[in-house]
Amino acid sequence: MLTPIRRGRAPFAALKELSDHRIARAFRRMAAAVLLGVFAAIEPAAAQERAAAITLDEALRQFRTRGFDLLLANASIASAEGDVTAASAIANPLLSLSRGSTSTYDPTQCAGCSSVSISAAVTDQFAISDALSGKHRLRVRVARAALEAAKHSRADAERTLGFTVKQQVLGAELAKQALTFAHEAQRITTETLDLVTKRYTAGAVSEADVARAEVQKLEADQAVDVAEQSLAQAKAALAFLLGYDDVPPGFDVADDLLGVTP
């Protein structure tokens, strides 16, 4: 849709306003297209990462990428590296100039006198004394030692928490298999209860047999609830170690450690 040209305005100004309007509209369309493209590229990748069952290697990769403790350790290393840079720096020389005048002195009383005073000063800000006394060298050594300590602390955190991640992945896989076994036991007890109920109707068993089958069915149902709770707790603990705020939808573990084939 073209913008109408108002009367009383110069044609060139109106054409310039129309051109600016078209350019702005084109830029808005381009920005919207770029944003849609970015979101379209990010969302499927994030959904695929959430939907795929996590193996041990993938869990360790995510832990090294966004594990909260490792992020803190990396921040400590970056801070220590900054301290080394600051300790290695040498203070620049400081030059100061000042100029002043006085109204209580008459420079005409003597030849070559002046009421204006000029002063200059240069200082090394203790750079030479720090170098001669060894203070600069000691600061650098202390900063480098702190950097090495931060790196060792990060390596120790990765080693310790990496082992915890491995334990948690194995625990989640065991909880998953325990849930599968509980569902199988629940199916068997349900079929057994149906069979016993039919035999009781036919007069082949007593009420005690039916009650025993019902108890076994209820115990199997309770075992399923416990197994589901254990699996949920294992997934939540693993997601926390991997840096998630909450358990993502479709978050699951693979069966690569146990070697279970469906």
N, C-alpha and C positions, 0 to 999 in steps of 0.2 A: 504494500500500500504506500503510495507516494505522499509525502508531506506537502500540503498546499502552500504556495508562495503568497505571503501576505502583501497587501497593497502598501505602497508608500515606502517599501524597503528596497535597497539596491539589489539588482538581480544576482550579482556576484555573491553578496552576503547570504542571500536565500539559498543559492546553490551550495555554498560552503556548509551551511547548516544542514542541508539535506545530505550532503556527503558524509559529514560527521555522524549523523544519525545512522546511516547505513553501515558505516565502519563500526560503530559501537554495537549495533545489533549483530553484525558478523562476529565480532569478538566474543559476545555473549554466547552465541551458538557454538563457537569453537571451544570455549571453556566448558560448556555443558557436555559437549561430545568427549572432551578429554577426561572429564570426571567420570562419565559413564563408562568409558573404556577402562579407566583405572579400577573402578569398583568391580567391573565385570571380570577383570583379570585377578583381582585379589580374592573375591568371595569364593569362586570355585576352588581355588587352591586351599583356602582356609577350611572350606567344607570337606574337601578331600582329606586334609590332614586330620580333621576331627573324626571322619567316618572310618578311616582305615584303622585296622587293628594294629596296636603298637607292639612291635617286636623289641627285643632287648637292645639291639643296635640303635633303633630309632629312639627308644627311651633315653639311652645315654647321649645321643646327639641333641635331643631337645633339652636334656639336663645341662649339657655344656653350653647350649645357646642361650637359654633364658632361666636357668636355675637361680633362684633368688640369692642363695648363699654365694654362688660363684659370681653373680653380678656385683655383690658387695665386695668380694675379694678383688675383682677387677678394678672397682672404683678405688680401693685402697692402694693398689699398685699404681694407678694413674696419679693419685695424690702423692705417693712416694716419689714417682718420677718427677713431678713438679717440684718437690722439695730438693731433689738433686740438682735440677736446673737452677733453682734459686740460690742454693748454696754454692754452686760453681761460678756464679756471676761475680764479677768484680765491680765495685762501686766506681762510677764515673767521676772524674775530677769536677769540682764545683768552682765555678767562677762567679764572683759577685762584684758588681760595680755600683758605686753610689756617688751622687752629686748633690751638693747643698750650698746654700749661701747664707750670710748673716747680715743683719741690718744694723748691728751695733758696732761694726768696724768700718773705718773710713780708709779705703785703699789708696787715697791720694796722699796720705802722710809719708809714704815711702815709695821709692821707685821700684817697679816690678811687683808690687803687692797686689793682692786681689781678694775680694770678699767671697769668691766662689771656691769651695773646697771639693776636690775629686779624690776618691779613694777606690782602690781595687784590691781584691784578695783572691787567691787560688788555694784550694785545699784538696787533698786526695781522699777525704772522708775515711781515713784510717785504712786505706787499701794497702799502703806500703807497710804499715806497722802490723797489719794482720798477716801479710805474706811473710814478713821477717820473723814474727813470733810463732808462726805455724797455726794460727787460729783458723785461717781460711782452709788449710789442708785438713784440719780436724773436722771442720763443719762438713766438708765434702765427704770425708770418710764416714762420718755418722749418718749422713743422708743416704749414702750408698748402702751402708749396712741395713738401714731401715727398709730400703727398697728390696734388698735380698730377703729380708725377713718377711716382707709382704708377699713376695713371690713364693717362698716356701710355705707360707700360710695358705696361699691359694692352692698350691699343689696338694697340700695335706687335706684341704677341704674337698677338693675334687676326688682324691683317693678315698676318703672316708665316706662322703656322701654318694660317690659312685657305687661303692659297695652296698650302701643302703638302698640305692635305686635298684640294683640287681636283686637284692633280697625282696624288695617290694614287688618287682615284676614277677618273680617266682611265686611269691605269696598270692598275688592276684590270679596267676594261672592255676595254682592249687585250689583257690577258692572257686574259680570257674568250673574246674572239674568236679569239685565237691558238690556244686549246685547241680551239675549234670547228673551225677550219681543220685542225688536226693530226688530229682525229678523222675529218674528211672524207678527208684524205690517207691515213690508215690504212685506211679502208674501201676506197678505190680500189686501194691496193697489195695489200690482201687479195684483192679480186676479181681483180686482175691475176695474182697468184700462182696462184690457183685455175685461171684460164684457161690460163696457161702450163703448169701441171702437166698439165692435160687434153690440151693439144696435144703435150706431151712423151710422154704415154702413147700418143697416136696416131701418134707418130713425125714430127710436123711441125716440132719445134724440137729443139735440142740441150740437153745438160746445162748448158752455159754460160748459155743463156737462162734456165733454171730457177734457176741460182745467182744470176744478176743480179736476177731478180724476188724471190728470197728476201732478198737484201741490201737492196733497196728496202723490202721489208716490215719488216725489222728496223730500218732507219733511221726509218721512219714510227712504229714502236712506241716507239723512243727519243725521237722528237720529241714524242709524246704525254706521255711521262713528264716530260720537261723542261717542257712547257707546263703540266701539272698542278702541278708544283712551283712554277713562277713564279706561277701563279694563287693558290696557297695562301700564298705569301710576300706577295703584294700584298694579299690579304684580311687577313692577320695584321697587316701594317703599318697598314692602314686602321682595323682594329678597335682597335689601340693608340692611334691618334690620336683616335678617338671615345670613349676612356675605358673600353673593355672590358678586363677582366682576361685574357680568352681569346676566341678566335673563337667566337661563339655558334653553336649548331646552326642550319643553314639560312641562315647569313649569306651574302648574295649582293648583287651590285651590278646596277643596271638598265643599260639600253643607251641612256639618254637623251642622253648626250653624243655618241655615235657615230651615233645615229639609225638603228640597225639594227632592222629589223622581222623578226620570226620568220617 
